[in-house]
Amino acid sequence: MKKSTKTFIAFCVLVVSLVLIGGTFAYTDIAQRALNMLEGEPSLEYGGRVHDYFDDVSGNKDVFVENFGSEALLARVKFTELFTQNGVSLVQEGSIDINDPMTWPTWIPGPEASASPGGTEALGTRIGSNAPINAYFHLQLGQATHGTNRPWFMPTFNLDSNSIRTATAGAGIDVETGGATHPGEGTANYWTEGMFGASIMGPPESPEQHETRQVLEQERPPMTFAQWQALGASDRVGHFWVIDQETGWAYWADLLLGGQATSFLLDSKVAQPALSTLKGEGSYQIHAIGQFSINDPAYLEEFWTEDMAASLNTANGQSIIQTIQDMYG
C-alpha cells in the first residue's frame, strides 16, 4: 500500500491514517489542542491526551480522551470532514481548502439515537452540508463492550501538558513525527488486562513501562444536546458524550479525573454500499480537534472566545459545562 505524501496545513498537529477500501483511498486525521496555563497562576499538574487507535484493514478507529495529570479536566472533541472524488470536494460550500482541515465543514450528527442505553452505534449519520457523505461512510460512535468487558488502553507516555501530539497507534501517522506515536497495532481489543508497554518515541517521553487500564464505563451512548435536555436534571451529568448540533463539539458530560479515560466517542467508520460505485479516486478524511480545560472560568473562557470569534452559538456548550459545574459546587 502506498503512503500519502500530502502535507496538511493547520496550526495544530495532525495524525494521518491511510486505508484502502474498495479501490478508494480514505484518510483519517486527528489532532488535539490543549489550553495553556494562564501566566502568574500556580503550577498545576494537568494534561489531556487524545488517543487514536486505527487499523487500516478492519477500519477500527477508537477515539477517546485520557487525563494523564492529577487535576480534573473538562474535555470536548470536534470533527471536520472532507470527501473528494478525483480531487474535487463532494461538498461545495464556503471556502473549502482541501489541504486545510480547519476549512472543512464540521461533522454535525443526525438526530437518531441507539435503541438502548447500552447500544454502541449512535448518531452514525450526519446532517447539514456534509449530509452527502452519508452515502459513502457512517461513523459508529460509542462503546460496544461494557462492565468488566469494556475496552483496555495503554496510558500515554507523553506527559507534557503543552504537547499537542496525540497518542496514535497502528496505521496512524503523526505529521510531526512521521509515524505512529503510541504502541499497539490499532486493532479492536488489541490491549487486554495485565499487558505492559513502553514508549516508541523515546525521550522526552516517560521511559517507564505502563500497564494497561480500562476506559470508563459508557453510561449512555453519545447523544445530541436535545436528547440530553430531555433527560431528568439528575441524569445530565455522567460518563457519556453530548454532541452540540449547533457547533459540532462533543462534550464529556462529567469531570474527567486524573488517571481516567473517557469511553469511546468514535469506534469505527463504516463503509456504505455506494462507495463501491465510485469511479476514479475518492478519499474520505476526518479531522478531530480535542480541547481541554481545568474547571475554572478563567481557563474555560478561551473555549467560548474562540467559538464566538467563529460566529458559533455557544449557548448549548455553556449549558453543558455549567450543569457539570453546578453538580460539583
Secondary structure, 3 states (H helix, E strand, C coil): CCCCCCCCCCCCCCEEEEEEECCEEEEEEEEECCCCCCCCCCCCCCCEEEEEEECCCCCEEEEEEEECCCCCEEEEEEEEEEEEECCEECCCCCCCCCCCHHHCCECEECCCCCCCCCCCCCCCCEEHHHHHHHHCEEEEECCCCCHHHCCEECCCCCCCCCCCCCEEEECCEECCCCECCCCCCCCCCCCCCCCEECCCCCCCCCCCCEECEECCCCCCCCEEHHHHHCCCHHHCCCCCEEECCCCCCEEECCCECCCCECCCCEEEEEECHHHHHCCCCEEEEEEEEEEEEECCHHHHHHHHHHHHHCCCCCHHHHHHHHHHHHHHC
